[in-house]
């Protein structure tokens, strides 16, 4: 019996221990679950708090940004277009701030126009402008809303008249010559021929004419300083036509001081003299032709006069019936015949006043005249 009681006690003890362990496990699980729930709740609360904080911060940031946006002003000081009237130019770009423009000489006023990219930007320098002859500078200033400024520059050239340009060119050449210090050649002679223009130390380009067959010209030079080196290039094998001769003046170390260039127009014959001679020959031939023509005309006139005189004589002989005697034996009769002719002419004049010759035939006139002549004899 004791044995059984001991076994029962052991079994009871074991069961009790197992129950206690089971209860302990359950209590532990509940505590763990509670801790988990508490942690989850705390995490949820924390997340909620964080979200709330973020939302609050975002709201504050948004408000700050909106406030900043409301306060900030535009800094855009660019133009969307720029030009002048009349004679506008092309190629405008808002990033390009300088422009070169040319207008005719008769354009004395222009109108500058411009438009800003930003509506609140202000523009100065536009409107009507008076131009002087030559260079004119006009500046268009753009002021952005926040005060930023940008300047566009128009360099407008009002062209000069032809006479003014020539005058300015001459003035520039004169000033350039005056700036020279007179270094180079002091003398330049070529075959005693004329240089065009006349030689001057500060004039570096010349032309000349050469008539002949020489392949090389005699060039005499003298430098402004004795230690200068003079070198002549292109004075060999000169050909008919245009040839270029270059004269270099330099220091001993080779540094160039001046360069002269002569354009030589070479001719084997004097074309101008030949042309002049041909013109004179042609004029002489014309004079001969005119003289010959005048002589022929005069000869024709003399012949016509002779023919007319002979014709008149024949008509007189036919009309009067009295011949002009040319033989020596009839010379005595010629004065009487001429006298008779004079008397006949007087009678004819008297007769013409009485008779109507317009209505009489030639034979009737002749017969009437001969009857009168016979009666006189």
Buried (B, 14 or more C-beta within 10 A) or exposed (E): EEEEEEEEEEEEEEEEEEEEEEEEEEEEEEEEEEEEEEEEEEEEEEEEEEEEEEEEEEEEEEEEEEEEEEEEEBEBBBBEEBBBEEEEBEEBEBEEBEBEBEBEEEBEEBEBBBBBBBEEBEBEBBEEBEBEEEEBEBEBBBBBBEEBEBEBBBEBBBBBEEEEEEEEEEEEEEEEEEEBEEBBBBEBEBEEBEBEEEBBBBBBEBBBBBBEEEEEBEBEBEBBEEEBEBEBEBBEEBEEEEBEBEBBBBEEEEEEBBBBBBBBEBEEEEEEEEEEEEEEEEEEEEEEEEEEEEEEEEEEEEEEEEEEEEEEEEEBEEBBEBBEEEEEEEEEBEEEBEEBBEEBEEBBEEBEEEBEEEEEEEEEBBEBBEEEBEEEE
